Amino acid sequence: SYATGTCTHHSDLDLTLKGDIKHITISALVEALRHFGHESITVMAANNSTQHAGTFLSLEPIPSSIITFLDPRTETTCYMTLNEPLAIYRSKLIRTYALIDPRFDVVMVALKHLATKRKLVSGSMHRDRNGLVPLGSYALALMLITFLQTENPPILPKLQQQQHHQQQTAESLKKENDVYDGDHRPIKETMVQGINCSFDHDWKFYQKFGIKNPKSAAELLMEFCRFFGYVFDYESKEVNARVALPSRVTGTATATASTLPCSQSNVDSISSTTNNSNTFAFHVMDPFVVGFNVTFACRGELVRTVKKCFQETYGALVDGDINLAFS
């Protein structure tokens, strides 16, 4: 959230060291952090077992290990990993979407405040991935991106799709001499650890993409809560910012979003489908790792908790009770 510009005072800071780090060990990083006055240093190894820094004796770098520490000046909880470039590209993608339309940041900060109060997010991608919360801030950002992509007219484009898929919107803006000129824009392929992380980084090209949609951030927040509280079919549909199609039919934006089919792809032992047919999972698909459900731990009662949260918030917003909505 610090990289995307949507951090709040509840947010934690996720860091990764990249480059030529083969000679850097976790134990050396722990000692360096302690030397510079950082507190509450712990290490979560690859097997998710937490070990205190004082007893961690590994001499080999473990890229999948996570160092947790507290910055005494800001009282911010920080998470540090070694060579995790995929997380960097995820942050860059969200930040690019945020720069395209100013309403994104406003709605996102409001949603994070709401979700934090309701304990739906932890504020850290590393804690989110361990299933400690129903959603996670990364999943919440993907939900908002997909929702804005399926608004009618769309507010956000599909940065991972070739430009000719969005030609109709481009041509309409070209006639008004806006910055979005409708030219074909091939996307340069970017492979990161065998994963295709390609997307259009030029946010200025899309800066007025959503100019046809006059809705305010407040209206979008209310409609987001209505959609995920009453319209979205959690049992059979998915949220997918990579392939979401802009609305091309008559009807509300939420009706368009609800037509997205649920993926049946699997990634290793964590899949986008549920192993228990009686307990369905909420599907928020990673935009880079095809078939990976970032909310795989949100299933059953947790899904109902998420849905109820958005229902109650929508009702409070309709009644004009801001304090109740964010309590």
KAQUINOR-V769596 format. One record per residue. N is the residue number from 1. RES is the residue in three letters. PHI is phi in whole degrees, -180 to 180 (none if undefined). OMEGA is omega as a letter, one per 20 degrees, with the letter a starting at -180 (999 if undefined). D_FIRST is the distance of its C-alpha to the first C-alpha in Angstrom with 2 decimals. Layout:
n=N res=RES phi=PHI omega=OMEGA d_first=D_FIRST
n=N res=RES phi=PHI omega=OMEGA d_first=D_FIRST
This chain:
n=1 res=SER phi=none omega=r d_first=0.00
n=2 res=TYR phi=-66 omega=a d_first=3.81
n=3 res=ALA phi=-71 omega=a d_first=5.37
n=4 res=THR phi=-87 omega=r d_first=4.97
n=5 res=GLY phi=85 omega=a d_first=5.85
n=6 res=THR phi=-117 omega=a d_first=5.04
n=7 res=CYS phi=-76 omega=r d_first=4.64
n=8 res=THR phi=-127 omega=a d_first=8.12
n=9 res=HIS phi=-70 omega=r d_first=10.84
n=10 res=HIS phi=-90 omega=a d_first=10.49
n=11 res=SER phi=-73 omega=r d_first=7.17
n=12 res=ASP phi=-97 omega=a d_first=8.20
n=13 res=LEU phi=-110 omega=r d_first=7.70
n=14 res=ASP phi=-100 omega=a d_first=8.44
n=15 res=LEU phi=-125 omega=r d_first=11.08
n=16 res=THR phi=-143 omega=r d_first=13.85
n=17 res=LEU phi=-98 omega=r d_first=17.16
n=18 res=LYS phi=-127 omega=a d_first=18.86
n=19 res=GLY phi=108 omega=r d_first=22.27
n=20 res=ASP phi=-83 omega=a d_first=25.60
n=21 res=ILE phi=-118 omega=a d_first=24.66
n=22 res=LYS phi=-65 omega=r d_first=27.57
n=23 res=HIS phi=-97 omega=r d_first=29.18
n=24 res=ILE phi=-92 omega=r d_first=26.21
n=25 res=THR phi=-109 omega=r d_first=26.51
n=26 res=ILE phi=-61 omega=a d_first=24.31
n=27 res=SER phi=-63 omega=r d_first=26.99
n=28 res=ALA phi=-67 omega=r d_first=26.94
n=29 res=LEU phi=-65 omega=r d_first=23.23
n=30 res=VAL phi=-60 omega=r d_first=23.86
n=31 res=GLU phi=-64 omega=r d_first=26.76
n=32 res=ALA phi=-66 omega=r d_first=24.89
n=33 res=LEU phi=-64 omega=r d_first=22.16
n=34 res=ARG phi=-65 omega=a d_first=25.03
n=35 res=HIS phi=-62 omega=a d_first=26.91
n=36 res=PHE phi=-92 omega=r d_first=24.25
n=37 res=GLY phi=88 omega=r d_first=24.13
n=38 res=HIS phi=-77 omega=a d_first=21.12
n=39 res=GLU phi=-118 omega=r d_first=21.99
n=40 res=SER phi=51 omega=a d_first=21.94
n=41 res=ILE phi=-83 omega=r d_first=21.63
n=42 res=THR phi=-134 omega=r d_first=22.04
n=43 res=VAL phi=-127 omega=r d_first=21.98
n=44 res=MET phi=-105 omega=a d_first=21.41
n=45 res=ALA phi=-77 omega=a d_first=23.70
n=46 res=ALA phi=-60 omega=a d_first=23.83
n=47 res=ASN phi=-88 omega=r d_first=25.90
n=48 res=ASN phi=69 omega=r d_first=23.23
n=49 res=SER phi=-90 omega=a d_first=25.68
n=50 res=THR phi=-89 omega=r d_first=24.44
n=51 res=GLN phi=-127 omega=r d_first=26.57
n=52 res=HIS phi=-72 omega=a d_first=26.84
n=53 res=ALA phi=-59 omega=a d_first=26.39
n=54 res=GLY phi=-67 omega=a d_first=30.02
n=55 res=THR phi=-112 omega=a d_first=31.43
n=56 res=PHE phi=-84 omega=a d_first=29.28
n=57 res=LEU phi=-116 omega=a d_first=31.87
n=58 res=SER phi=-64 omega=r d_first=30.58
n=59 res=LEU phi=-103 omega=a d_first=31.78
n=60 res=GLU phi=-108 omega=r d_first=30.13
n=61 res=PRO phi=-66 omega=r d_first=26.51
n=62 res=ILE phi=-121 omega=a d_first=24.73
n=63 res=PRO phi=-56 omega=a d_first=21.75
n=64 res=SER phi=-87 omega=r d_first=20.74
n=65 res=SER phi=-80 omega=a d_first=20.76
n=66 res=ILE phi=-122 omega=r d_first=17.81
n=67 res=ILE phi=-97 omega=r d_first=18.25
n=68 res=THR phi=-109 omega=r d_first=16.88
n=69 res=PHE phi=-152 omega=a d_first=17.49
n=70 res=LEU phi=-112 omega=r d_first=17.13
n=71 res=ASP phi=-83 omega=a d_first=16.82
n=72 res=PRO phi=-67 omega=a d_first=19.84
n=73 res=ARG phi=-75 omega=a d_first=19.16
n=74 res=THR phi=-105 omega=a d_first=15.89
n=75 res=GLU phi=59 omega=r d_first=16.38
n=76 res=THR phi=-92 omega=r d_first=12.89
n=77 res=THR phi=-80 omega=a d_first=13.08
n=78 res=CYS phi=-119 omega=r d_first=12.19
n=79 res=TYR phi=-126 omega=a d_first=12.73
n=80 res=MET phi=-124 omega=r d_first=14.52
n=81 res=THR phi=-128 omega=r d_first=16.19
n=82 res=LEU phi=-108 omega=r d_first=18.76
n=83 res=ASN phi=53 omega=r d_first=18.76
n=84 res=GLU phi=-121 omega=a d_first=16.13
n=85 res=PRO phi=-66 omega=a d_first=15.78
n=86 res=LEU phi=-61 omega=r d_first=14.98
n=87 res=ALA phi=-63 omega=r d_first=11.42
n=88 res=ILE phi=-66 omega=r d_first=11.21
n=89 res=TYR phi=-68 omega=r d_first=12.80
n=90 res=ARG phi=-62 omega=r d_first=10.65
n=91 res=SER phi=-65 omega=r d_first=7.59
n=92 res=LYS phi=-64 omega=r d_first=10.42
n=93 res=LEU phi=-63 omega=a d_first=11.79
n=94 res=ILE phi=-64 omega=r d_first=9.08
n=95 res=ARG phi=-63 omega=r d_first=8.82
n=96 res=THR phi=-64 omega=r d_first=12.61
n=97 res=TYR phi=-61 omega=a d_first=13.01
n=98 res=ALA phi=-64 omega=a d_first=11.13
n=99 res=LEU phi=-74 omega=a d_first=13.51
n=100 res=ILE phi=-68 omega=a d_first=16.47
n=101 res=ASP phi=-137 omega=a d_first=16.72
n=102 res=PRO phi=-64 omega=a d_first=15.64
n=103 res=ARG phi=-70 omega=a d_first=16.01
n=104 res=PHE phi=-59 omega=a d_first=12.93
n=105 res=ASP phi=-60 omega=a d_first=10.57
n=106 res=VAL phi=-63 omega=a d_first=13.22
n=107 res=VAL phi=-67 omega=a d_first=13.65
n=108 res=MET phi=-65 omega=r d_first=10.08
n=109 res=VAL phi=-63 omega=r d_first=9.71
n=110 res=ALA phi=-64 omega=r d_first=13.22
n=111 res=LEU phi=-66 omega=r d_first=12.71
n=112 res=LYS phi=-66 omega=r d_first=10.02
n=113 res=HIS phi=-64 omega=r d_first=12.56
n=114 res=LEU phi=-61 omega=a d_first=15.31
n=115 res=ALA phi=-67 omega=r d_first=14.07
n=116 res=THR phi=-67 omega=r d_first=13.41
n=117 res=LYS phi=-61 omega=a d_first=16.90
n=118 res=ARG phi=-90 omega=r d_first=18.36
n=119 res=LYS phi=60 omega=r d_first=16.81
n=120 res=LEU phi=-92 omega=r d_first=15.50
n=121 res=VAL phi=-131 omega=r d_first=12.08
n=122 res=SER phi=-104 omega=a d_first=11.63
n=123 res=GLY phi=98 omega=r d_first=8.04
n=124 res=SER phi=-135 omega=r d_first=8.43
n=125 res=MET phi=-63 omega=a d_first=9.25
n=126 res=HIS phi=-71 omega=r d_first=12.38
n=127 res=ARG phi=-74 omega=r d_first=13.65
n=128 res=ASP phi=-61 omega=a d_first=12.97
n=129 res=ARG phi=-69 omega=r d_first=15.04
n=130 res=ASN phi=-89 omega=r d_first=17.85
n=131 res=GLY phi=73 omega=a d_first=18.43
n=132 res=LEU phi=-84 omega=a d_first=17.99
n=133 res=VAL phi=-136 omega=a d_first=16.56
n=134 res=PRO phi=-64 omega=a d_first=17.76
n=135 res=LEU phi=-113 omega=a d_first=14.65
n=136 res=GLY phi=108 omega=a d_first=11.20
n=137 res=SER phi=-66 omega=r d_first=7.86
n=138 res=TYR phi=-66 omega=r d_first=8.36
n=139 res=ALA phi=-63 omega=r d_first=11.84
n=140 res=LEU phi=-63 omega=r d_first=11.18
n=141 res=ALA phi=-65 omega=r d_first=9.49
n=142 res=LEU phi=-66 omega=r d_first=12.57
n=143 res=MET phi=-62 omega=a d_first=14.82
n=144 res=LEU phi=-68 omega=r d_first=13.99
n=145 res=ILE phi=-59 omega=a d_first=14.47
n=146 res=THR phi=-63 omega=r d_first=17.71
n=147 res=PHE phi=-61 omega=a d_first=18.87
n=148 res=LEU phi=-72 omega=r d_first=18.62
n=149 res=GLN phi=-68 omega=a d_first=20.33
n=150 res=THR phi=-103 omega=r d_first=23.13
n=151 res=GLU phi=-65 omega=a d_first=23.72
n=152 res=ASN phi=-128 omega=j d_first=27.24
n=153 res=PRO phi=-73 omega=a d_first=27.13
n=154 res=PRO phi=-66 omega=r d_first=23.80
n=155 res=ILE phi=-100 omega=r d_first=20.96
n=156 res=LEU phi=-121 omega=r d_first=18.98
n=157 res=PRO phi=-83 omega=r d_first=20.84
n=158 res=LYS phi=-109 omega=a d_first=20.63
n=159 res=LEU phi=-70 omega=a d_first=19.31
n=160 res=GLN phi=-98 omega=a d_first=20.66
n=161 res=GLN phi=-108 omega=r d_first=24.11
n=162 res=GLN phi=-61 omega=a d_first=26.94
n=163 res=GLN phi=-63 omega=a d_first=27.41
n=164 res=HIS phi=-65 omega=r d_first=30.83
n=165 res=HIS phi=-70 omega=a d_first=29.35
n=166 res=GLN phi=-117 omega=a d_first=28.08
n=167 res=GLN phi=-63 omega=a d_first=31.25
n=168 res=GLN phi=-62 omega=r d_first=32.38
n=169 res=THR phi=-65 omega=a d_first=29.47
n=170 res=ALA phi=-63 omega=a d_first=29.73
n=171 res=GLU phi=-65 omega=a d_first=33.45
n=172 res=SER phi=-65 omega=r d_first=33.25
n=173 res=LEU phi=-79 omega=r d_first=31.00
n=174 res=LYS phi=-62 omega=r d_first=33.18
n=175 res=LYS phi=-65 omega=a d_first=36.11
n=176 res=GLU phi=-96 omega=r d_first=34.37
n=177 res=ASN phi=60 omega=r d_first=33.72
n=178 res=ASP phi=-84 omega=a d_first=29.96
n=179 res=VAL phi=-69 omega=r d_first=27.72
n=180 res=TYR phi=-81 omega=a d_first=27.33
n=181 res=ASP phi=-100 omega=r d_first=30.70
n=182 res=GLY phi=80 omega=r d_first=30.99
n=183 res=ASP phi=-68 omega=r d_first=31.78
n=184 res=HIS phi=-70 omega=a d_first=31.36
n=185 res=ARG phi=-125 omega=r d_first=28.28
n=186 res=PRO phi=-65 omega=a d_first=28.46
n=187 res=ILE phi=-96 omega=r d_first=25.23
n=188 res=LYS phi=-69 omega=a d_first=25.49
n=189 res=GLU phi=-71 omega=r d_first=25.23
n=190 res=THR phi=-128 omega=r d_first=22.65
n=191 res=MET phi=-105 omega=a d_first=23.29
n=192 res=VAL phi=-126 omega=a d_first=21.04
n=193 res=GLN phi=51 omega=r d_first=22.88
n=194 res=GLY phi=82 omega=a d_first=25.00
n=195 res=ILE phi=-111 omega=r d_first=22.28
n=196 res=ASN phi=-76 omega=a d_first=22.29
n=197 res=CYS phi=-110 omega=a d_first=18.94
n=198 res=SER phi=-76 omega=r d_first=20.62
n=199 res=PHE phi=-164 omega=a d_first=19.27
n=200 res=ASP phi=-78 omega=a d_first=20.12
n=201 res=HIS phi=-84 omega=a d_first=17.88
n=202 res=ASP phi=-82 omega=a d_first=19.96
n=203 res=TRP phi=-65 omega=a d_first=18.02
n=204 res=LYS phi=-65 omega=r d_first=20.83
n=205 res=PHE phi=-63 omega=a d_first=23.29
n=206 res=TYR phi=-106 omega=a d_first=21.77
n=207 res=GLN phi=-57 omega=r d_first=20.97
n=208 res=LYS phi=-114 omega=r d_first=23.62
n=209 res=PHE phi=-58 omega=a d_first=23.42
n=210 res=GLY phi=-94 omega=a d_first=22.94
n=211 res=ILE phi=-65 omega=a d_first=25.56
n=212 res=LYS phi=-74 omega=a d_first=27.99
n=213 res=ASN phi=-104 omega=a d_first=25.91
n=214 res=PRO phi=-87 omega=a d_first=26.35
n=215 res=LYS phi=-62 omega=r d_first=24.47
n=216 res=SER phi=-79 omega=r d_first=22.47
n=217 res=ALA phi=-61 omega=r d_first=18.95
n=218 res=ALA phi=-64 omega=r d_first=20.84
n=219 res=GLU phi=-65 omega=r d_first=23.05
n=220 res=LEU phi=-67 omega=r d_first=20.33
n=221 res=LEU phi=-61 omega=a d_first=18.64
n=222 res=MET phi=-64 omega=a d_first=22.12
n=223 res=GLU phi=-70 omega=r d_first=22.93
n=224 res=PHE phi=-60 omega=a d_first=19.80
n=225 res=CYS phi=-65 omega=r d_first=20.89
n=226 res=ARG phi=-65 omega=a d_first=24.44
n=227 res=PHE phi=-63 omega=a d_first=23.71
n=228 res=PHE phi=-82 omega=r d_first=21.87
n=229 res=GLY phi=-96 omega=a d_first=24.28
n=230 res=TYR phi=-130 omega=a d_first=27.54
n=231 res=VAL phi=-104 omega=a d_first=27.55
n=232 res=PHE phi=-63 omega=r d_first=25.44
n=233 res=ASP phi=-90 omega=a d_first=27.61
n=234 res=TYR phi=-64 omega=a d_first=25.56
n=235 res=GLU phi=-79 omega=a d_first=28.58
n=236 res=SER phi=-132 omega=a d_first=29.23
n=237 res=LYS phi=-117 omega=a d_first=26.42
n=238 res=GLU phi=-132 omega=r d_first=23.08
n=239 res=VAL phi=-100 omega=a d_first=19.81
n=240 res=ASN phi=-144 omega=a d_first=19.62
n=241 res=ALA phi=-71 omega=a d_first=17.58
n=242 res=ARG phi=-75 omega=a d_first=19.62
n=243 res=VAL phi=-118 omega=a d_first=23.00
n=244 res=ALA phi=-57 omega=a d_first=22.70
n=245 res=LEU phi=-93 omega=r d_first=25.56
n=246 res=PRO phi=-59 omega=a d_first=25.65
n=247 res=SER phi=-63 omega=r d_first=28.19
n=248 res=ARG phi=-120 omega=a d_first=31.67
n=249 res=VAL phi=-123 omega=r d_first=33.77
n=250 res=THR phi=-71 omega=r d_first=34.84
n=251 res=GLY phi=140 omega=a d_first=32.98
n=252 res=THR phi=-79 omega=r d_first=29.76
n=253 res=ALA phi=-63 omega=a d_first=26.32
n=254 res=THR phi=-69 omega=r d_first=25.93
n=255 res=ALA phi=-66 omega=r d_first=29.18
n=256 res=THR phi=-66 omega=a d_first=27.97
n=257 res=ALA phi=-64 omega=a d_first=24.81
n=258 res=SER phi=-75 omega=r d_first=26.98
n=259 res=THR phi=-86 omega=a d_first=29.18
n=260 res=LEU phi=-68 omega=a d_first=26.76
n=261 res=PRO phi=-75 omega=r d_first=28.58
n=262 res=CYS phi=-81 omega=a d_first=27.22
n=263 res=SER phi=-68 omega=r d_first=26.99
n=264 res=GLN phi=-110 omega=a d_first=29.47
n=265 res=SER phi=-77 omega=r d_first=28.01
n=266 res=ASN phi=-121 omega=r d_first=27.52
n=267 res=VAL phi=-130 omega=a d_first=25.50
n=268 res=ASP phi=51 omega=a d_first=27.32
n=269 res=SER phi=-90 omega=r d_first=27.57
n=270 res=ILE phi=-107 omega=a d_first=24.40
n=271 res=SER phi=-117 omega=r d_first=25.29
n=272 res=SER phi=-81 omega=r d_first=24.37
n=273 res=THR phi=-109 omega=a d_first=27.56
n=274 res=THR phi=-98 omega=r d_first=28.62
n=275 res=ASN phi=-78 omega=a d_first=31.38
n=276 res=ASN phi=-108 omega=a d_first=32.87
n=277 res=SER phi=-64 omega=a d_first=34.31
n=278 res=ASN phi=-89 omega=a d_first=34.53
n=279 res=THR phi=-128 omega=a d_first=30.83
n=280 res=PHE phi=-80 omega=a d_first=28.63
n=281 res=ALA phi=-111 omega=r d_first=24.94
n=282 res=PHE phi=-81 omega=a d_first=22.10
n=283 res=HIS phi=-110 omega=r d_first=21.26
n=284 res=VAL phi=-121 omega=a d_first=17.85
n=285 res=MET phi=-85 omega=r d_first=18.55
n=286 res=ASP phi=-67 omega=a d_first=16.49
n=287 res=PRO phi=-73 omega=a d_first=16.89
n=288 res=PHE phi=-106 omega=a d_first=18.08
n=289 res=VAL phi=-85 omega=a d_first=19.90
n=290 res=VAL phi=-62 omega=r d_first=22.55
n=291 res=GLY phi=91 omega=a d_first=23.61
n=292 res=PHE phi=-90 omega=r d_first=20.81
n=293 res=ASN phi=-93 omega=a d_first=19.74
n=294 res=VAL phi=-74 omega=r d_first=16.29
n=295 res=THR phi=-112 omega=a d_first=17.59
n=296 res=PHE phi=-59 omega=a d_first=20.90
n=297 res=ALA phi=-84 omega=a d_first=21.15
n=298 res=CYS phi=-88 omega=a d_first=20.98
n=299 res=ARG phi=-147 omega=r d_first=24.68
n=300 res=GLY phi=60 omega=a d_first=27.64
n=301 res=GLU phi=-64 omega=r d_first=27.16
n=302 res=LEU phi=-66 omega=r d_first=23.36
n=303 res=VAL phi=-63 omega=r d_first=23.50
n=304 res=ARG phi=-65 omega=r d_first=25.83
n=305 res=THR phi=-65 omega=r d_first=23.53
n=306 res=VAL phi=-63 omega=a d_first=20.71
n=307 res=LYS phi=-62 omega=r d_first=23.38
n=308 res=LYS phi=-64 omega=r d_first=24.95
n=309 res=CYS phi=-59 omega=a d_first=21.79
n=310 res=PHE phi=-71 omega=r d_first=21.45
n=311 res=GLN phi=-64 omega=a d_first=25.23
n=312 res=GLU phi=-66 omega=r d_first=25.43
n=313 res=THR phi=-67 omega=r d_first=22.67
n=314 res=TYR phi=-60 omega=r d_first=24.41
n=315 res=GLY phi=-61 omega=r d_first=27.72
n=316 res=ALA phi=-67 omega=r d_first=26.59
n=317 res=LEU phi=-68 omega=r d_first=25.17
n=318 res=VAL phi=-61 omega=r d_first=28.45
n=319 res=ASP phi=-79 omega=r d_first=30.36
n=320 res=GLY phi=77 omega=a d_first=28.42
n=321 res=ASP phi=-97 omega=a d_first=27.46
n=322 res=ILE phi=-64 omega=a d_first=23.96
n=323 res=ASN phi=-61 omega=r d_first=24.32
n=324 res=LEU phi=-69 omega=a d_first=25.22
n=325 res=ALA phi=-60 omega=a d_first=22.47
n=326 res=PHE phi=-111 omega=r d_first=19.74
n=327 res=SER phi=-87 omega=999 d_first=21.87
